[in-house]
Amino acid sequence: MPQRHNCTKCRSLEANNFSGNVPPELGNMVSLKELRISDNGFESRIPEFIGNFTKLNRL
């Protein structure tokens, strides 16, 4: 049986046509290792709470 990649510390929100600001609720996910938010219509800067993601190695 092929092994399935399961990354519970990764979130991909790429290419979903999101707009407005990056949701502040993402700030609660401080153990994320990877966060992908490209190819959306976010209008704000990268939020300061990203600095609390001490395990993040890919944005």
C-alpha distance matrix in Angstrom:
0.0 3.8 6.4 9.0 12.6 14.8 18.4 20.7 23.6 23.3 25.0 25.3 28.3 28.8 30.5 31.3 35.0 35.9 39.5 42.1 41.4 38.2 37.7 39.1 36.4 34.0 36.4 34.9 31.5 32.9 29.7 28.0 26.7 26.4 28.4 28.6 31.5 32.5 33.6 35.3 39.0 39.5 43.2 43.5 43.1 40.2 41.0 42.3 39.7 37.1 39.1 37.9 34.3 34.5 30.8 30.5 29.6 29.1 31.3
3.8 0.0 3.8 6.3 9.6 12.3 15.7 18.5 21.1 20.5 22.2 22.3 25.4 25.6 27.4 28.4 32.1 33.1 36.6 39.2 38.5 35.3 35.0 36.5 34.1 31.5 33.8 32.7 29.2 30.4 27.3 25.3 23.8 23.2 25.2 25.2 28.2 29.1 30.3 32.1 35.9 36.4 40.1 40.3 39.8 36.9 38.0 39.3 36.9 34.2 36.1 35.2 31.5 31.7 28.0 27.5 26.4 25.7 27.9
6.4 3.8 0.0 3.8 6.6 9.1 12.4 15.2 17.7 17.4 19.5 20.0 23.4 23.9 26.2 27.1 30.9 31.4 34.9 37.2 36.2 32.8 32.5 33.7 31.3 28.6 30.7 29.5 25.9 27.0 23.7 21.9 20.4 20.2 22.5 22.9 26.1 27.3 28.8 30.5 34.2 34.4 38.0 38.0 37.3 34.2 35.1 36.2 33.7 31.0 32.8 31.7 28.1 28.2 24.5 24.2 23.2 22.8 25.2
9.0 6.3 3.8 0.0 3.8 6.1 9.6 12.3 15.0 14.3 16.1 16.6 19.8 20.5 22.8 23.5 27.3 27.8 31.3 33.6 32.6 29.3 28.9 30.3 27.8 25.2 27.6 26.4 22.9 24.3 21.3 19.3 18.1 17.5 19.4 19.7 22.7 24.1 25.6 27.1 30.7 30.9 34.6 34.6 34.1 31.2 32.0 33.3 30.8 28.2 30.3 29.2 25.6 26.2 22.5 21.9 21.3 20.5 22.5
12.6 9.6 6.6 3.8 0.0 3.8 6.4 9.7 11.7 10.9 13.0 13.7 17.2 17.9 20.6 21.5 25.3 25.5 28.8 30.9 29.7 26.3 26.1 27.4 25.1 22.3 24.4 23.5 19.9 21.1 18.1 15.8 14.4 13.8 15.9 16.4 19.7 21.1 23.0 24.5 28.2 28.1 31.6 31.5 30.8 27.7 28.5 29.7 27.3 24.6 26.6 25.7 22.0 22.6 18.9 18.2 17.5 16.8 18.8
14.8 12.3 9.1 6.1 3.8 0.0 3.8 6.2 8.9 8.9 11.1 12.6 16.0 17.6 20.5 20.9 24.6 24.3 27.6 29.4 28.0 24.5 23.8 24.8 22.3 19.6 21.7 20.4 16.9 18.2 15.3 13.4 12.7 12.6 14.5 15.7 18.8 20.9 23.0 24.0 27.4 27.0 30.5 30.1 29.5 26.3 26.7 27.7 25.0 22.6 24.7 23.4 19.8 20.6 17.1 16.7 16.8 16.3 18.2
18.4 15.7 12.4 9.6 6.4 3.8 0.0 3.8 5.4 5.4 8.3 10.6 14.1 15.9 19.2 19.7 23.2 22.5 25.5 27.0 25.2 21.6 21.1 21.8 19.5 16.5 18.3 17.3 13.6 14.7 11.8 9.7 9.0 9.1 11.3 13.0 16.2 18.6 21.1 22.0 25.3 24.5 27.8 27.1 26.2 22.9 23.2 24.1 21.4 19.0 20.9 19.6 16.0 16.9 13.5 13.0 13.4 13.1 14.9
20.7 18.5 15.2 12.3 9.7 6.2 3.8 0.0 3.8 5.6 7.9 11.0 14.0 16.5 19.9 19.7 23.1 21.9 24.7 25.9 23.9 20.3 19.2 19.5 16.8 14.3 16.0 14.4 10.9 12.4 9.7 8.3 9.1 9.8 11.3 13.6 16.4 19.3 21.9 22.1 25.1 23.9 27.2 26.3 25.6 22.3 22.0 22.7 19.6 17.8 19.8 18.0 14.7 16.0 13.0 12.9 14.3 14.3 15.6
23.6 21.1 17.7 15.0 11.7 8.9 5.4 3.8 0.0 3.8 6.9 10.4 13.3 15.7 19.4 19.5 22.6 21.1 23.5 24.3 22.0 18.3 17.5 17.5 15.3 12.3 13.4 12.3 8.6 9.4 6.5 4.6 5.5 6.7 8.7 11.7 14.6 17.6 20.6 20.9 23.7 22.1 25.1 23.8 22.8 19.3 19.0 19.4 16.5 14.3 16.2 14.5 11.1 12.3 9.3 9.2 10.9 11.3 12.6
23.3 20.5 17.4 14.3 10.9 8.9 5.4 5.6 3.8 0.0 3.8 6.8 10.0 12.1 15.7 16.3 19.4 18.2 20.8 22.0 20.1 16.4 16.2 16.9 15.1 11.8 13.7 13.5 9.8 11.1 9.1 5.8 5.8 4.6 6.0 8.3 11.3 14.1 17.0 17.6 20.6 19.4 22.6 21.7 20.8 17.5 17.8 19.0 16.4 13.9 16.3 15.4 11.9 13.6 10.8 9.2 10.2 9.3 10.2
25.0 22.2 19.5 16.1 13.0 11.1 8.3 7.9 6.9 3.8 0.0 3.8 6.4 9.1 12.6 12.7 15.8 14.5 17.2 18.7 17.0 13.5 13.3 14.7 13.0 9.8 12.6 12.8 9.7 11.8 11.0 7.6 8.6 6.3 5.0 6.3 8.5 11.6 14.2 14.3 17.3 16.3 19.6 19.1 18.7 15.8 16.2 18.0 15.7 13.4 16.5 15.9 12.8 15.3 13.2 11.0 12.3 10.4 9.9
25.3 22.3 20.0 16.6 13.7 12.6 10.6 11.0 10.4 6.8 3.8 0.0 3.8 5.5 9.0 9.7 12.9 12.3 15.3 17.3 16.3 13.1 13.7 15.9 14.8 11.8 14.8 15.7 12.9 15.0 14.5 10.9 11.2 8.0 5.9 4.6 6.4 8.8 10.9 11.4 14.8 14.5 18.1 18.2 18.1 15.6 16.8 19.1 17.4 15.0 18.2 18.4 15.4 17.9 15.9 13.1 13.7 10.9 9.8
28.3 25.4 23.4 19.8 17.2 16.0 14.1 14.0 13.3 10.0 6.4 3.8 0.0 3.8 6.7 6.4 9.4 8.5 11.7 13.9 13.3 10.6 11.3 14.1 13.4 11.0 14.4 15.7 13.7 16.2 16.5 13.1 14.0 10.8 7.7 5.7 4.9 7.4 8.8 8.3 11.5 11.3 15.1 15.6 16.2 14.3 15.5 18.4 17.0 15.1 18.7 19.0 16.6 19.7 18.3 15.3 16.2 13.2 11.1
28.8 25.6 23.9 20.5 17.9 17.6 15.9 16.5 15.7 12.1 9.1 5.5 3.8 0.0 3.8 5.7 8.4 8.9 11.8 14.5 14.5 12.2 13.8 16.9 16.7 14.2 17.3 19.0 16.9 19.0 19.2 15.6 15.7 12.0 9.2 5.8 4.8 5.0 5.7 6.6 10.3 11.1 14.7 15.8 16.3 14.8 16.8 19.9 19.1 16.8 20.2 21.2 18.7 21.4 20.0 16.6 16.7 13.2 11.1
30.5 27.4 26.2 22.8 20.6 20.5 19.2 19.9 19.4 15.7 12.6 9.0 6.7 3.8 0.0 3.8 5.8 7.8 10.7 14.0 15.0 13.6 15.4 18.8 18.9 16.9 20.2 22.0 20.2 22.5 22.8 19.3 19.5 15.8 12.9 9.5 7.6 6.5 4.6 5.4 8.9 10.9 14.4 16.4 17.5 16.8 19.0 22.3 21.9 19.8 23.3 24.4 22.2 25.0 23.7 20.3 20.3 16.7 14.4
31.3 28.4 27.1 23.5 21.5 20.9 19.7 19.7 19.5 16.3 12.7 9.7 6.4 5.7 3.8 0.0 3.8 5.4 9.0 12.4 13.7 12.6 13.6 17.2 17.1 15.7 19.2 20.7 19.4 22.2 22.8 19.5 20.4 17.1 13.9 11.1 8.8 9.0 7.5 6.1 8.8 10.6 14.2 16.2 17.9 17.3 18.9 22.3 21.6 20.1 23.8 24.6 22.6 25.7 24.6 21.5 22.1 18.7 16.2
35.0 32.1 30.9 27.3 25.3 24.6 23.2 23.1 22.6 19.4 15.8 12.9 9.4 8.4 5.8 3.8 0.0 3.8 6.3 10.1 12.2 12.2 13.7 17.4 18.0 17.0 20.3 22.3 21.5 24.1 25.2 22.0 23.0 19.6 16.2 13.3 10.3 9.9 7.5 4.9 6.1 8.7 11.8 14.5 16.8 17.0 18.7 22.4 22.2 21.0 24.6 25.7 24.2 27.5 26.8 23.5 24.2 20.8 17.9
35.9 33.1 31.4 27.8 25.5 24.3 22.5 21.9 21.1 18.2 14.5 12.3 8.5 8.9 7.8 5.4 3.8 0.0 3.8 7.1 8.8 8.7 10.0 13.8 14.5 13.9 17.0 19.1 18.7 21.3 22.8 20.0 21.4 18.4 14.7 12.5 9.1 9.8 8.7 5.2 5.5 6.5 9.7 11.8 14.3 14.4 15.6 19.3 18.9 18.2 21.9 22.8 21.6 25.1 24.8 21.7 22.9 19.8 16.6
39.5 36.6 34.9 31.3 28.8 27.6 25.5 24.7 23.5 20.8 17.2 15.3 11.7 11.8 10.7 9.0 6.3 3.8 0.0 3.8 6.6 8.1 9.9 13.4 15.1 14.8 17.4 19.9 20.1 22.4 24.4 21.8 23.4 20.4 16.6 14.6 10.9 11.3 10.2 6.4 4.2 4.5 6.7 9.3 12.4 13.4 14.5 18.3 18.6 18.3 21.8 23.1 22.4 26.0 26.1 23.0 24.3 21.3 17.8
42.1 39.2 37.2 33.6 30.9 29.4 27.0 25.9 24.3 22.0 18.7 17.3 13.9 14.5 14.0 12.4 10.1 7.1 3.8 0.0 3.8 6.8 8.6 11.5 13.9 14.2 16.1 18.9 19.7 21.7 24.3 22.1 23.9 21.3 17.6 16.2 12.5 13.3 13.0 9.4 6.8 4.9 5.2 7.0 10.5 12.0 12.5 16.1 16.8 17.1 20.4 21.7 21.7 25.3 26.0 23.1 24.7 22.1 18.5
41.4 38.5 36.2 32.6 29.7 28.0 25.2 23.9 22.0 20.1 17.0 16.3 13.3 14.5 15.0 13.7 12.2 8.8 6.6 3.8 0.0 3.8 5.9 8.3 11.1 11.3 12.7 15.7 16.7 18.4 21.2 19.3 21.2 19.1 15.4 14.7 11.4 13.0 13.7 10.5 8.7 5.4 5.7 5.2 8.1 9.1 8.9 12.4 13.0 13.6 16.8 18.0 18.2 21.8 22.8 20.1 22.1 19.8 16.2
38.2 35.3 32.8 29.3 26.3 24.5 21.6 20.3 18.3 16.4 13.5 13.1 10.6 12.2 13.6 12.6 12.2 8.7 8.1 6.8 3.8 0.0 3.8 6.3 8.7 7.9 9.7 12.7 13.2 15.0 17.5 15.5 17.5 15.4 11.8 11.6 8.7 11.1 12.7 10.0 9.6 6.3 8.1 6.8 8.2 7.5 7.2 10.8 10.6 10.6 14.1 15.1 14.9 18.5 19.3 16.6 18.7 16.5 13.1
37.7 35.0 32.5 28.9 26.1 23.8 21.1 19.2 17.5 16.2 13.3 13.7 11.3 13.8 15.4 13.6 13.7 10.0 9.9 8.6 5.9 3.8 0.0 3.8 5.4 5.9 8.1 10.4 11.5 13.9 16.6 15.0 17.7 16.1 12.8 13.2 10.9 13.9 15.4 12.6 12.5 9.6 11.3 10.1 11.6 10.6 9.1 11.9 10.7 11.5 15.0 15.0 14.9 18.7 19.4 17.3 19.9 18.2 15.2
39.1 36.5 33.7 30.3 27.4 24.8 21.8 19.5 17.5 16.9 14.7 15.9 14.1 16.9 18.8 17.2 17.4 13.8 13.4 11.5 8.3 6.3 3.8 0.0 3.8 5.3 5.5 8.0 10.1 11.9 15.2 14.5 17.5 16.6 13.8 15.1 13.4 16.5 18.6 16.0 15.8 12.5 13.6 11.5 12.2 10.8 8.0 9.9 8.1 10.0 13.0 12.5 13.2 16.9 18.2 16.7 19.7 18.7 15.9
36.4 34.1 31.3 27.8 25.1 22.3 19.5 16.8 15.3 15.1 13.0 14.8 13.4 16.7 18.9 17.1 18.0 14.5 15.1 13.9 11.1 8.7 5.4 3.8 0.0 3.8 5.2 5.7 7.8 10.5 13.4 12.9 16.3 15.8 13.3 15.0 13.9 17.4 19.5 17.1 17.6 14.8 16.5 14.8 15.5 13.6 11.1 12.6 9.9 11.3 14.3 13.0 13.1 16.7 17.5 16.3 19.5 18.7 16.5
34.0 31.5 28.6 25.2 22.3 19.6 16.5 14.3 12.3 11.8 9.8 11.8 11.0 14.2 16.9 15.7 17.0 13.9 14.8 14.2 11.3 7.9 5.9 5.3 3.8 0.0 3.8 5.3 5.6 8.2 10.7 9.6 12.8 12.1 9.6 11.6 11.0 14.7 17.3 15.5 16.5 13.8 15.9 14.1 14.1 11.5 9.7 11.2 8.4 8.6 12.0 10.9 10.1 13.9 14.2 12.7 15.9 14.9 12.8
36.4 33.8 30.7 27.6 24.4 21.7 18.3 16.0 13.4 13.7 12.6 14.8 14.4 17.3 20.2 19.2 20.3 17.0 17.4 16.1 12.7 9.7 8.1 5.5 5.2 3.8 0.0 3.8 5.4 6.4 9.9 9.9 13.1 13.2 11.4 14.0 13.6 17.1 19.9 18.3 19.0 15.8 17.3 14.8 14.1 11.4 8.7 8.9 5.5 6.9 9.4 7.9 8.2 11.8 13.1 12.2 15.7 15.5 13.7
34.9 32.7 29.5 26.4 23.5 20.4 17.3 14.4 12.3 13.5 12.8 15.7 15.7 19.0 22.0 20.7 22.3 19.1 19.9 18.9 15.7 12.7 10.4 8.0 5.7 5.3 3.8 0.0 3.8 5.6 8.7 9.6 13.2 14.0 12.8 15.7 15.9 19.6 22.4 20.8 21.8 18.8 20.6 18.3 17.9 15.1 12.5 12.4 8.8 10.0 12.0 9.4 9.4 12.5 13.3 13.3 16.9 17.2 16.0
31.5 29.2 25.9 22.9 19.9 16.9 13.6 10.9 8.6 9.8 9.7 12.9 13.7 16.9 20.2 19.4 21.5 18.7 20.1 19.7 16.7 13.2 11.5 10.1 7.8 5.6 5.4 3.8 0.0 3.8 5.7 5.9 9.7 10.6 9.9 13.2 14.1 17.8 20.8 19.7 21.4 18.8 21.0 19.0 18.3 15.0 13.2 13.4 9.8 9.5 11.7 9.3 7.7 10.7 10.5 10.4 13.9 14.1 13.5
32.9 30.4 27.0 24.3 21.1 18.2 14.7 12.4 9.4 11.1 11.8 15.0 16.2 19.0 22.5 22.2 24.1 21.3 22.4 21.7 18.4 15.0 13.9 11.9 10.5 8.2 6.4 5.6 3.8 0.0 3.8 5.6 8.7 10.6 10.8 14.4 15.7 19.1 22.5 21.7 23.3 20.4 22.3 19.9 18.4 15.0 13.1 12.3 8.7 8.2 9.2 6.3 4.7 7.2 7.7 8.4 12.2 13.3 13.1
29.7 27.3 23.7 21.3 18.1 15.3 11.8 9.7 6.5 9.1 11.0 14.5 16.5 19.2 22.8 22.8 25.2 22.8 24.4 24.3 21.2 17.5 16.6 15.2 13.4 10.7 9.9 8.7 5.7 3.8 0.0 3.8 6.4 9.2 10.6 14.3 16.5 19.8 23.2 22.9 25.0 22.5 24.8 22.6 21.1 17.4 16.1 15.5 12.1 10.8 11.6 9.0 6.2 7.3 6.0 7.4 10.8 12.4 13.2
28.0 25.3 21.9 19.3 15.8 13.4 9.7 8.3 4.6 5.8 7.6 10.9 13.1 15.6 19.3 19.5 22.0 20.0 21.8 22.1 19.3 15.5 15.0 14.5 12.9 9.6 9.9 9.6 5.9 5.6 3.8 0.0 3.8 5.6 6.9 10.7 13.1 16.2 19.6 19.7 22.0 19.8 22.4 20.6 19.1 15.5 14.9 15.0 12.1 9.9 11.6 10.0 6.5 8.3 6.2 5.7 8.7 9.3 10.0
26.7 23.8 20.4 18.1 14.4 12.7 9.0 9.1 5.5 5.8 8.6 11.2 14.0 15.7 19.5 20.4 23.0 21.4 23.4 23.9 21.2 17.5 17.7 17.5 16.3 12.8 13.1 13.2 9.7 8.7 6.4 3.8 0.0 3.8 7.0 10.3 13.4 16.0 19.5 20.2 22.9 21.0 23.6 21.9 20.1 16.4 16.5 16.6 14.2 11.3 12.5 11.7 7.9 8.4 5.2 4.0 5.6 6.7 8.7
26.4 23.2 20.2 17.5 13.8 12.6 9.1 9.8 6.7 4.6 6.3 8.0 10.8 12.0 15.8 17.1 19.6 18.4 20.4 21.3 19.1 15.4 16.1 16.6 15.8 12.1 13.2 14.0 10.6 10.6 9.2 5.6 3.8 0.0 3.8 6.7 10.0 12.4 15.8 16.8 19.6 18.1 20.9 19.7 18.1 14.6 15.4 16.3 14.4 11.1 13.2 13.2 9.5 10.9 8.4 5.6 6.1 4.8 6.1
28.4 25.2 22.5 19.4 15.9 14.5 11.3 11.3 8.7 6.0 5.0 5.9 7.7 9.2 12.9 13.9 16.2 14.7 16.6 17.6 15.4 11.8 12.8 13.8 13.3 9.6 11.4 12.8 9.9 10.8 10.6 6.9 7.0 3.8 0.0 3.8 6.5 9.4 12.8 13.3 16.0 14.4 17.3 16.2 15.1 11.8 12.8 14.4 12.7 9.7 12.6 13.0 9.9 12.4 10.8 7.6 8.7 6.3 5.0
28.6 25.2 22.9 19.7 16.4 15.7 13.0 13.6 11.7 8.3 6.3 4.6 5.7 5.8 9.5 11.1 13.3 12.5 14.6 16.2 14.7 11.6 13.2 15.1 15.0 11.6 14.0 15.7 13.2 14.4 14.3 10.7 10.3 6.7 3.8 0.0 3.8 5.9 9.2 10.2 13.3 12.5 15.6 15.4 14.6 12.0 13.8 16.1 15.1 12.1 15.2 16.2 13.4 15.8 14.3 10.9 11.0 7.7 5.6
31.5 28.2 26.1 22.7 19.7 18.8 16.2 16.4 14.6 11.3 8.5 6.4 4.9 4.8 7.6 8.8 10.3 9.1 10.9 12.5 11.4 8.7 10.9 13.4 13.9 11.0 13.6 15.9 14.1 15.7 16.5 13.1 13.4 10.0 6.5 3.8 0.0 3.8 6.8 6.8 9.6 8.7 12.1 12.2 12.1 10.2 12.2 15.2 14.6 12.2 15.7 16.9 14.8 17.7 16.9 13.4 14.0 10.7 7.7
32.5 29.1 27.3 24.1 21.1 20.9 18.6 19.3 17.6 14.1 11.6 8.8 7.4 5.0 6.5 9.0 9.9 9.8 11.3 13.3 13.0 11.1 13.9 16.5 17.4 14.7 17.1 19.6 17.8 19.1 19.8 16.2 16.0 12.4 9.4 5.9 3.8 0.0 3.8 5.6 8.6 8.8 11.8 12.7 12.5 11.4 14.2 17.3 17.4 14.8 17.9 19.7 17.7 20.3 19.4 15.7 15.5 11.8 8.9
33.6 30.3 28.8 25.6 23.0 23.0 21.1 21.9 20.6 17.0 14.2 10.9 8.8 5.7 4.6 7.5 7.5 8.7 10.2 13.0 13.7 12.7 15.4 18.6 19.5 17.3 19.9 22.4 20.8 22.5 23.2 19.6 19.5 15.8 12.8 9.2 6.8 3.8 0.0 3.8 6.9 8.7 11.7 13.6 14.3 14.0 16.8 20.2 20.5 18.2 21.4 23.2 21.3 24.0 23.1 19.5 19.2 15.5 12.7
35.3 32.1 30.5 27.1 24.5 24.0 22.0 22.1 20.9 17.6 14.3 11.4 8.3 6.6 5.4 6.1 4.9 5.2 6.4 9.4 10.5 10.0 12.6 16.0 17.1 15.5 18.3 20.8 19.7 21.7 22.9 19.7 20.2 16.8 13.3 10.2 6.8 5.6 3.8 0.0 3.8 5.8 9.1 11.3 12.9 13.0 15.3 18.9 19.1 17.5 21.0 22.6 21.0 24.2 23.6 20.2 20.6 17.1 13.9
39.0 35.9 34.2 30.7 28.2 27.4 25.3 25.1 23.7 20.6 17.3 14.8 11.5 10.3 8.9 8.8 6.1 5.5 4.2 6.8 8.7 9.6 12.5 15.8 17.6 16.5 19.0 21.8 21.4 23.3 25.0 22.0 22.9 19.6 16.0 13.3 9.6 8.6 6.9 3.8 0.0 3.8 6.2 9.3 11.6 12.7 14.9 18.6 19.4 18.3 21.7 23.5 22.5 25.8 25.8 22.3 23.0 19.7 16.2
39.5 36.4 34.4 30.9 28.1 27.0 24.5 23.9 22.1 19.4 16.3 14.5 11.3 11.1 10.9 10.6 8.7 6.5 4.5 4.9 5.4 6.3 9.6 12.5 14.8 13.8 15.8 18.8 18.8 20.4 22.5 19.8 21.0 18.1 14.4 12.5 8.7 8.8 8.7 5.8 3.8 0.0 3.8 5.8 8.2 9.4 11.2 14.9 15.8 15.0 18.3 20.2 19.6 22.9 23.3 20.1 21.1 18.2 14.5
43.2 40.1 38.0 34.6 31.6 30.5 27.8 27.2 25.1 22.6 19.6 18.1 15.1 14.7 14.4 14.2 11.8 9.7 6.7 5.2 5.7 8.1 11.3 13.6 16.5 15.9 17.3 20.6 21.0 22.3 24.8 22.4 23.6 20.9 17.3 15.6 12.1 11.8 11.7 9.1 6.2 3.8 0.0 3.8 6.9 9.5 11.2 14.7 16.4 16.1 18.9 21.1 21.1 24.4 25.3 22.1 23.2 20.5 16.7
43.5 40.3 38.0 34.6 31.5 30.1 27.1 26.3 23.8 21.7 19.1 18.2 15.6 15.8 16.4 16.2 14.5 11.8 9.3 7.0 5.2 6.8 10.1 11.5 14.8 14.1 14.8 18.3 19.0 19.9 22.6 20.6 21.9 19.7 16.2 15.4 12.2 12.7 13.6 11.3 9.3 5.8 3.8 0.0 3.8 6.6 7.8 11.1 13.1 13.2 15.7 18.0 18.4 21.6 22.9 20.0 21.4 19.2 15.4
43.1 39.8 37.3 34.1 30.8 29.5 26.2 25.6 22.8 20.8 18.7 18.1 16.2 16.3 17.5 17.9 16.8 14.3 12.4 10.5 8.1 8.2 11.6 12.2 15.5 14.1 14.1 17.9 18.3 18.4 21.1 19.1 20.1 18.1 15.1 14.6 12.1 12.5 14.3 12.9 11.6 8.2 6.9 3.8 0.0 3.8 5.9 8.8 11.3 10.9 12.9 15.7 16.2 19.0 20.6 17.7 18.9 16.9 13.3
40.2 36.9 34.2 31.2 27.7 26.3 22.9 22.3 19.3 17.5 15.8 15.6 14.3 14.8 16.8 17.3 17.0 14.4 13.4 12.0 9.1 7.5 10.6 10.8 13.6 11.5 11.4 15.1 15.0 15.0 17.4 15.5 16.4 14.6 11.8 12.0 10.2 11.4 14.0 13.0 12.7 9.4 9.5 6.6 3.8 0.0 3.8 6.6 8.5 7.3 9.7 12.4 12.6 15.4 16.8 13.9 15.3 13.6 10.1
41.0 38.0 35.1 32.0 28.5 26.7 23.2 22.0 19.0 17.8 16.2 16.8 15.5 16.8 19.0 18.9 18.7 15.6 14.5 12.5 8.9 7.2 9.1 8.0 11.1 9.7 8.7 12.5 13.2 13.1 16.1 14.9 16.5 15.4 12.8 13.8 12.2 14.2 16.8 15.3 14.9 11.2 11.2 7.8 5.9 3.8 0.0 3.8 5.4 6.0 8.3 10.3 11.3 14.4 16.4 14.1 16.4 15.3 12.2
42.3 39.3 36.2 33.3 29.7 27.7 24.1 22.7 19.4 19.0 18.0 19.1 18.4 19.9 22.3 22.3 22.4 19.3 18.3 16.1 12.4 10.8 11.9 9.9 12.6 11.2 8.9 12.4 13.4 12.3 15.5 15.0 16.6 16.3 14.4 16.1 15.2 17.3 20.2 18.9 18.6 14.9 14.7 11.1 8.8 6.6 3.8 0.0 3.8 5.3 5.8 7.9 10.0 12.6 15.2 13.6 16.1 15.9 13.4
39.7 36.9 33.7 30.8 27.3 25.0 21.4 19.6 16.5 16.4 15.7 17.4 17.0 19.1 21.9 21.6 22.2 18.9 18.6 16.8 13.0 10.6 10.7 8.1 9.9 8.4 5.5 8.8 9.8 8.7 12.1 12.1 14.2 14.4 12.7 15.1 14.6 17.4 20.5 19.1 19.4 15.8 16.4 13.1 11.3 8.5 5.4 3.8 0.0 3.8 5.2 5.4 7.4 10.5 12.9 11.8 14.9 15.0 12.9
37.1 34.2 31.0 28.2 24.6 22.6 19.0 17.8 14.3 13.9 13.4 15.0 15.1 16.8 19.8 20.1 21.0 18.2 18.3 17.1 13.6 10.6 11.5 10.0 11.3 8.6 6.9 10.0 9.5 8.2 10.8 9.9 11.3 11.1 9.7 12.1 12.2 14.8 18.2 17.5 18.3 15.0 16.1 13.2 10.9 7.3 6.0 5.3 3.8 0.0 3.8 5.3 5.4 8.5 10.4 8.6 11.3 11.3 9.3
39.1 36.1 32.8 30.3 26.6 24.7 20.9 19.8 16.2 16.3 16.5 18.2 18.7 20.2 23.3 23.8 24.6 21.9 21.8 20.4 16.8 14.1 15.0 13.0 14.3 12.0 9.4 12.0 11.7 9.2 11.6 11.6 12.5 13.2 12.6 15.2 15.7 17.9 21.4 21.0 21.7 18.3 18.9 15.7 12.9 9.7 8.3 5.8 5.2 3.8 0.0 3.8 5.5 7.0 10.0 9.0 11.6 12.6 11.3
37.9 35.2 31.7 29.2 25.7 23.4 19.6 18.0 14.5 15.4 15.9 18.4 19.0 21.2 24.4 24.6 25.7 22.8 23.1 21.7 18.0 15.1 15.0 12.5 13.0 10.9 7.9 9.4 9.3 6.3 9.0 10.0 11.7 13.2 13.0 16.2 16.9 19.7 23.2 22.6 23.5 20.2 21.1 18.0 15.7 12.4 10.3 7.9 5.4 5.3 3.8 0.0 3.8 5.6 8.7 9.0 12.3 13.8 13.1
34.3 31.5 28.1 25.6 22.0 19.8 16.0 14.7 11.1 11.9 12.8 15.4 16.6 18.7 22.2 22.6 24.2 21.6 22.4 21.7 18.2 14.9 14.9 13.2 13.1 10.1 8.2 9.4 7.7 4.7 6.2 6.5 7.9 9.5 9.9 13.4 14.8 17.7 21.3 21.0 22.5 19.6 21.1 18.4 16.2 12.6 11.3 10.0 7.4 5.4 5.5 3.8 0.0 3.8 5.6 5.4 9.0 10.5 10.4
34.5 31.7 28.2 26.2 22.6 20.6 16.9 16.0 12.3 13.6 15.3 17.9 19.7 21.4 25.0 25.7 27.5 25.1 26.0 25.3 21.8 18.5 18.7 16.9 16.7 13.9 11.8 12.5 10.7 7.2 7.3 8.3 8.4 10.9 12.4 15.8 17.7 20.3 24.0 24.2 25.8 22.9 24.4 21.6 19.0 15.4 14.4 12.6 10.5 8.5 7.0 5.6 3.8 0.0 3.8 5.6 8.5 11.2 12.1
30.8 28.0 24.5 22.5 18.9 17.1 13.5 13.0 9.3 10.8 13.2 15.9 18.3 20.0 23.7 24.6 26.8 24.8 26.1 26.0 22.8 19.3 19.4 18.2 17.5 14.2 13.1 13.3 10.5 7.7 6.0 6.2 5.2 8.4 10.8 14.3 16.9 19.4 23.1 23.6 25.8 23.3 25.3 22.9 20.6 16.8 16.4 15.2 12.9 10.4 10.0 8.7 5.6 3.8 0.0 3.8 6.3 9.3 11.1
30.5 27.5 24.2 21.9 18.2 16.7 13.0 12.9 9.2 9.2 11.0 13.1 15.3 16.6 20.3 21.5 23.5 21.7 23.0 23.1 20.1 16.6 17.3 16.7 16.3 12.7 12.2 13.3 10.4 8.4 7.4 5.7 4.0 5.6 7.6 10.9 13.4 15.7 19.5 20.2 22.3 20.1 22.1 20.0 17.7 13.9 14.1 13.6 11.8 8.6 9.0 9.0 5.4 5.6 3.8 0.0 3.8 5.8 7.3
29.6 26.4 23.2 21.3 17.5 16.8 13.4 14.3 10.9 10.2 12.3 13.7 16.2 16.7 20.3 22.1 24.2 22.9 24.3 24.7 22.1 18.7 19.9 19.7 19.5 15.9 15.7 16.9 13.9 12.2 10.8 8.7 5.6 6.1 8.7 11.0 14.0 15.5 19.2 20.6 23.0 21.1 23.2 21.4 18.9 15.3 16.4 16.1 14.9 11.3 11.6 12.3 9.0 8.5 6.3 3.8 0.0 3.8 6.9
29.1 25.7 22.8 20.5 16.8 16.3 13.1 14.3 11.3 9.3 10.4 10.9 13.2 13.2 16.7 18.7 20.8 19.8 21.3 22.1 19.8 16.5 18.2 18.7 18.7 14.9 15.5 17.2 14.1 13.3 12.4 9.3 6.7 4.8 6.3 7.7 10.7 11.8 15.5 17.1 19.7 18.2 20.5 19.2 16.9 13.6 15.3 15.9 15.0 11.3 12.6 13.8 10.5 11.2 9.3 5.8 3.8 0.0 3.8
31.3 27.9 25.2 22.5 18.8 18.2 14.9 15.6 12.6 10.2 9.9 9.8 11.1 11.1 14.4 16.2 17.9 16.6 17.8 18.5 16.2 13.1 15.2 15.9 16.5 12.8 13.7 16.0 13.5 13.1 13.2 10.0 8.7 6.1 5.0 5.6 7.7 8.9 12.7 13.9 16.2 14.5 16.7 15.4 13.3 10.1 12.2 13.4 12.9 9.3 11.3 13.1 10.4 12.1 11.1 7.3 6.9 3.8 0.0
